[in-house]
Amino acid sequence: MAAKLTSSFEDLVKAKRVPGIGAIVLDKSGKQLYNSSFGTINANDENAAPFTNDTQLLVWSCTKLITSICALQLLEQGKLSLDDPVSKYLPREADVQVCERLDENSKPILRKQKTEMKIIHLMTHTAGYTYDFFGDDTIMHGYRAARGEISSLLNPSLEWQYNDMFLVHDPGTKHHYGINSDKLGFVVEAVSGLKLADYVAKYITTPLGMNNSGRLYKDDHWLRVHIKDEQGNLTAVEAIQPAVTNWKDGGGHFLISTLNDYSQVLLAILNEGTHPGTGNSILKPETVRDYLFRDFIPEIGCSSENIGLVKKGLVPGMSNTGDVGYTFPGGPRGWSCGLMINKEDAPGARKAGSGAWAGMGNQYFWIDPVAGLAGITGSQCPPFMDADVVGMAAEVERFAYEGR
């Protein structure tokens, strides 16, 4: 029942476990089966404005789906192929080397790529790129630490992360979540001749009526990033705004949006690329079916091990250990050209063939083309995989399938 779900959200806010939080569930027609928001934009300010599903917030890695859609649009136009070498558009990628290990002085032992990096590798996170702040990747973290370049929550993606990065495995040999979508965003820029944010505005957010989405906050009424310590205490971080607006527009993280706005992307994909309200299309039906809801891992020929599994980061405050497939933990999954794909039905939740992903500030979405349902639950309180928000995201999803 919706009342029970609402009560759970209210209890979470009253207990000060989250600042502001909201959730939206849609069916294929665009009917809102649930749309509610709770809390405040600043948990440390008793006079702060309430959080609503029209409040802007960083959507972090939810940006990755948007970037993949951009690349797929270029594919539809014949301007890009999944088999294209990345170096065709970003020439220096041909010279990026693979690190086999770090020596005793934390200097990387590097060699040439044995396999050529292709666009499909960026889209499926199999290119060999990682994050230097995410999970327990001791190679990249150790390298950065030795150079005094450790990332932090306030600035996890500096320029050197794009231009001074090696691979942790050969392209196409493993799935390893990292800055692959950022590189894909630079490919979109190279092919289109537009800055990524401008391309997204012209070909995605404007056609879908996403009027509160872009690179910058529109006013002061945005949900502050709140760091949540191990005791569950929330601290709003005002400094995150200028740090974000100075970031390079990597395709993995730059977008500022709202839960209502972002749900319009989910709705369009749920309808095979055409928004039922605006009538505008961002992808062709066959592109959605064949690229966004198709597992490419078997074709690439690497293991699906660890897809969606997250380990507590070496950088404090960035991530907890968890499973982005929280309604089917440990279940078989793959990766498409933009989404994690679950390959079996989740009990009482998303069906096999559904796509999903998340953002580091604790936003979680899924799109189920079989059941005709999509939803998003979101807050802004790193570390990623916060148990409170993940628990609510799972409750929202169960409501969508069983609670109505």
C-alpha positions in Angstrom: 0.0 0.0 0.0 1.1 3.5 -0.8 0.4 4.6 2.8 2.8 2.1 4.2 5.5 3.2 1.8 5.0 6.8 2.7 5.2 6.0 6.4 8.5 4.3 5.9 9.9 7.4 4.1 8.6 9.7 6.9 10.1 7.5 9.6 13.5 7.7 7.8 13.4 11.5 7.6 12.2 11.8 11.2 15.1 9.7 12.4 17.5 12.0 10.4 18.8 9.1 8.4 18.5 11.0 5.2 18.2 14.8 4.4 15.7 14.9 1.5 14.5 11.8 -0.4 11.9 11.0 -3.0 10.6 8.2 -5.2 8.7 7.9 -8.5 7.1 4.9 -10.0 5.6 5.1 -13.6 3.8 2.7 -15.8 4.3 2.6 -19.6 1.5 5.1 -20.2 3.3 7.7 -18.0 0.8 7.3 -15.2 2.4 8.0 -11.9 1.8 5.1 -9.6 3.8 6.8 -6.8 5.4 10.3 -6.6 6.3 11.6 -3.2 9.1 13.5 -1.6 10.2 14.0 2.0 12.7 16.0 4.1 14.7 19.1 3.5 17.4 20.4 1.2 19.7 20.9 4.1 19.5 18.7 7.2 21.7 21.2 9.2 19.4 24.2 8.6 16.1 24.2 10.4 14.9 26.9 8.1 15.8 25.1 4.9 13.3 24.6 2.1 11.6 21.2 1.8 12.9 18.7 -0.7 10.6 18.0 -3.6 10.9 15.8 -6.7 11.4 19.0 -8.6 14.4 20.0 -6.4 17.7 19.9 -8.3 20.5 17.5 -7.3 23.5 15.8 -8.7 22.6 12.5 -10.3 26.2 11.4 -10.4 26.5 8.1 -12.4 22.9 8.2 -13.5 24.5 10.5 -16.1 26.1 7.4 -17.7 22.8 6.3 -19.2 22.3 9.7 -20.8 25.8 9.6 -22.3 25.1 6.1 -23.7 21.9 7.4 -25.3 24.0 10.2 -27.0 26.4 7.6 -28.4 23.5 5.4 -29.6 22.0 8.4 -31.4 25.2 8.9 -33.3 25.3 5.1 -34.1 21.8 5.4 -35.5 23.0 8.2 -37.8 25.9 6.1 -39.0 28.5 8.4 -37.4 29.7 5.9 -34.9 30.1 2.1 -34.7 30.5 -0.1 -31.7 33.5 -1.7 -33.4 35.3 1.6 -34.1 38.6 1.9 -32.3 38.3 4.6 -29.6 41.6 6.0 -31.0 39.7 7.0 -34.2 38.1 9.8 -32.2 40.5 10.1 -29.2 43.9 9.4 -30.8 45.9 9.3 -27.6 43.8 6.2 -26.4 46.0 4.0 -28.6 48.9 4.8 -26.4 47.3 4.2 -23.1 49.1 1.3 -21.5 48.1 -1.6 -19.2 49.5 -1.8 -15.7 50.5 -5.2 -14.6 51.5 -4.2 -11.1 53.2 -1.5 -9.0 56.8 -1.8 -8.1 58.2 -1.2 -4.5 58.1 2.5 -5.1 54.4 2.4 -6.4 55.6 3.0 -9.9 53.4 1.2 -12.5 54.9 -1.5 -14.5 53.3 -0.8 -17.9 53.0 -2.6 -21.3 51.1 -2.0 -24.5 47.5 -3.1 -24.9 47.2 -6.6 -26.3 43.7 -5.9 -27.6 42.5 -2.8 -29.2 40.1 -0.6 -27.2 36.8 -0.2 -29.0 33.6 1.9 -28.5 31.8 -1.2 -27.2 34.3 -1.6 -24.5 33.6 1.9 -23.2 29.9 1.3 -23.3 30.1 -1.9 -21.3 32.9 -1.0 -18.9 35.2 -3.5 -20.3 37.9 -1.1 -21.6 40.2 -1.5 -18.6 39.6 1.8 -17.0 38.8 2.0 -13.3 38.2 4.7 -10.7 41.0 5.7 -8.4 38.5 6.3 -5.6 36.0 3.5 -6.0 36.1 0.0 -4.5 39.4 -1.7 -3.5 41.5 -1.1 -6.6 44.8 -1.0 -4.9 46.8 -0.5 -8.1 45.3 2.8 -9.1 44.8 4.0 -5.5 48.4 3.1 -4.6 49.7 5.0 -7.7 47.7 8.1 -6.8 48.6 8.0 -3.2 52.3 7.8 -4.0 51.9 11.0 -6.2 49.9 12.8 -3.6 46.8 12.9 -5.9 44.2 11.1 -3.8 40.7 11.9 -4.7 38.1 13.0 -2.2 34.3 13.2 -2.1 34.6 17.0 -2.8 36.6 16.5 -6.0 36.8 12.8 -7.2 37.4 13.6 -10.9 40.2 16.0 -11.6 41.7 16.6 -15.0 44.6 14.2 -14.4 42.2 11.4 -13.9 41.3 11.6 -17.6 44.7 12.4 -19.0 47.0 10.5 -16.7 45.3 7.1 -16.5 46.4 3.6 -17.3 44.3 0.5 -17.8 44.1 -2.2 -15.2 43.4 -5.0 -17.8 43.4 -5.4 -21.5 40.3 -4.1 -23.3 37.5 -6.7 -23.6 39.0 -9.1 -21.0 37.1 -8.1 -17.9 34.2 -5.9 -16.7 35.6 -3.2 -14.5 33.5 -0.2 -13.6 35.3 3.1 -14.1 35.7 6.3 -16.2 34.7 4.5 -19.4 31.5 6.7 -19.7 33.6 9.8 -19.3 35.7 8.8 -22.2 32.6 8.0 -24.2 31.4 11.5 -23.5 34.6 12.8 -25.1 33.9 10.6 -28.1 30.4 12.2 -28.4 32.0 15.6 -28.4 34.6 14.6 -31.0 31.9 13.1 -33.3 29.2 15.8 -32.9 31.3 18.9 -32.6 29.3 19.9 -29.5 30.2 20.1 -25.9 28.6 17.2 -24.1 26.3 19.3 -22.0 25.1 21.2 -25.1 24.5 18.0 -27.0 22.5 16.6 -24.1 20.4 19.8 -23.9 19.7 19.8 -27.6 19.0 16.1 -28.2 17.7 14.7 -24.9 16.7 17.0 -22.1 14.9 19.6 -24.3 12.9 17.0 -26.4 11.9 15.3 -23.2 10.8 18.5 -21.4 13.5 18.1 -18.8 13.5 21.9 -17.9 15.4 21.5 -14.7 18.3 19.5 -16.0 21.8 20.6 -17.2 25.3 21.4 -16.1 24.5 24.1 -13.5 22.2 24.6 -10.6 19.5 27.1 -11.5 19.1 28.7 -8.1 19.8 28.1 -4.4 17.1 25.6 -3.9 19.2 22.4 -4.6 19.6 19.4 -2.4 23.0 19.8 -0.6 25.3 16.9 -0.7 25.3 15.4 2.8 28.1 13.2 4.0 26.9 10.4 6.2 29.4 9.2 8.8 29.5 5.6 10.2 27.2 6.6 13.0 24.6 7.9 10.6 25.1 11.6 11.2 24.5 13.9 8.3 26.6 16.9 7.5 25.7 19.2 4.6 28.6 20.1 2.3 28.1 23.6 0.8 31.4 23.5 -1.0 30.3 20.7 -3.3 28.5 23.2 -5.7 31.5 25.2 -7.0 33.6 22.0 -7.1 31.0 20.4 -9.4 30.5 23.4 -11.7 34.3 23.4 -12.4 34.5 19.8 -13.3 35.2 18.8 -16.9 32.0 17.5 -18.5 32.8 13.8 -18.4 30.0 11.5 -19.5 30.0 9.6 -16.2 28.9 12.2 -13.7 28.2 15.8 -14.8 24.4 16.1 -14.9 22.3 18.1 -12.5 18.7 17.1 -12.6 15.6 16.3 -10.6 13.8 13.1 -9.8 10.8 14.2 -11.9 13.0 15.2 -14.8 15.1 12.0 -14.7 12.0 9.9 -14.6 11.2 11.2 -18.1 14.3 9.5 -19.5 13.2 6.3 -17.9 9.7 6.7 -19.4 11.0 7.3 -22.9 13.2 4.2 -22.7 10.3 2.2 -21.3 8.4 3.2 -24.5 11.2 2.1 -26.8 12.7 5.6 -27.2 9.6 7.7 -27.6 8.1 9.8 -24.8 4.3 9.2 -24.6 3.7 12.7 -23.4 5.8 14.9 -25.7 5.7 12.4 -28.6 9.4 13.1 -29.1 11.8 10.3 -29.8 15.4 10.0 -28.5 16.1 6.6 -29.9 14.5 4.2 -32.4 12.7 1.1 -31.0 15.2 -1.3 -32.4 18.0 0.6 -30.9 16.5 0.4 -27.4 15.7 -3.3 -27.8 19.0 -4.3 -29.4 21.4 -2.1 -27.5 20.0 -1.0 -24.2 18.2 -4.2 -23.2 20.7 -6.7 -24.6 23.5 -8.2 -22.6 26.8 -7.7 -24.6 29.1 -9.4 -22.1 28.8 -12.9 -23.8 29.6 -11.3 -27.2 32.6 -9.5 -25.8 33.7 -12.8 -24.3 34.6 -11.8 -20.8 33.2 -12.8 -17.4 30.1 -11.1 -15.9 31.6 -11.7 -12.4 31.3 -8.7 -10.1 28.9 -6.7 -12.3 26.9 -4.6 -9.9 28.8 -5.6 -6.8 30.4 -2.7 -4.9 33.1 -2.9 -2.3 33.8 -0.3 0.4 36.1 2.3 -1.2 39.7 3.0 -0.1 38.8 6.7 -0.1 36.6 7.3 3.0 33.1 8.5 2.5 32.8 7.4 -1.1 31.1 3.9 -0.9 29.9 1.1 1.2 29.9 -2.5 0.3 26.7 -3.6 -1.5 24.9 -4.9 -4.6 23.3 -2.5 -7.1 21.0 -5.4 -7.9 19.5 -5.1 -4.5 16.2 -6.9 -5.3 18.1 -9.9 -6.8 21.4 -9.9 -4.7 24.0 -12.2 -6.2 21.7 -13.1 -9.2 23.0 -13.4 -12.7 23.4 -10.1 -14.5 25.1 -8.6 -17.6 25.7 -5.2 -19.1 24.2 -3.6 -22.2 25.3 -0.4 -24.0 24.2 1.6 -21.0 22.5 -0.5 -18.3 23.1 -3.4 -15.9 20.8 -6.2 -17.0 19.3 -8.8 -14.7 19.0 -12.1 -16.3 16.4 -13.7 -14.0 13.2 -12.4 -12.4 13.7 -10.8 -9.0 11.1 -12.2 -6.6 8.3 -9.7 -6.3 10.2 -7.1 -8.3 11.8 -6.4 -11.7 11.6 -9.0 -14.4 14.4 -10.7 -16.3 15.7 -8.4 -19.0 15.2 -5.2 -16.9 17.9 -2.5 -16.9 19.1 -0.5 -14.0 21.8 1.6 -12.5 22.5 4.2 -9.9 24.4 7.4 -8.8 26.9 7.8 -6.0 24.8 10.2 -4.1 22.3 7.3 -3.6 20.0 7.4 -6.5 18.7 4.1 -7.8 16.6 3.4 -10.9 15.2 0.5 -12.9 13.4 0.1 -16.2 11.4 -3.1 -16.8 10.2 -3.4 -20.5 8.4 -6.7 -19.7 6.2 -5.5 -16.9 6.0 -1.9 -18.3 7.2 -0.3 -15.1 10.1 2.0 -14.2 11.1 3.8 -11.0 13.7 5.9 -9.3 14.5 6.5 -5.6 16.9 9.2 -4.8 18.6 11.2 -2.1 22.0 13.0 -1.8 24.0 11.4 1.1 27.2 9.5 0.2 28.7 7.1 0.8 27.2 5.1 -2.1 25.1 2.0 -1.2 23.7 3.6 1.9 21.7 0.9 3.6 18.8 3.2 4.5 18.3 4.5 0.9 18.9 1.1 -0.7 16.3 -0.4 1.7 13.8 2.2 0.6 14.6 1.7 -3.1 13.9 -2.0 -2.6 10.6 -1.2 -0.8 9.6 1.2 -3.6 10.2 -1.5 -6.2 8.3 -4.2 -4.3 5.4 -1.7 -4.0 5.5 -1.3 -7.8 4.9 -5.0 -8.3 3.1 -6.2 -5.3 1.8 -3.3 -3.1 -0.7 -1.6 -5.4 
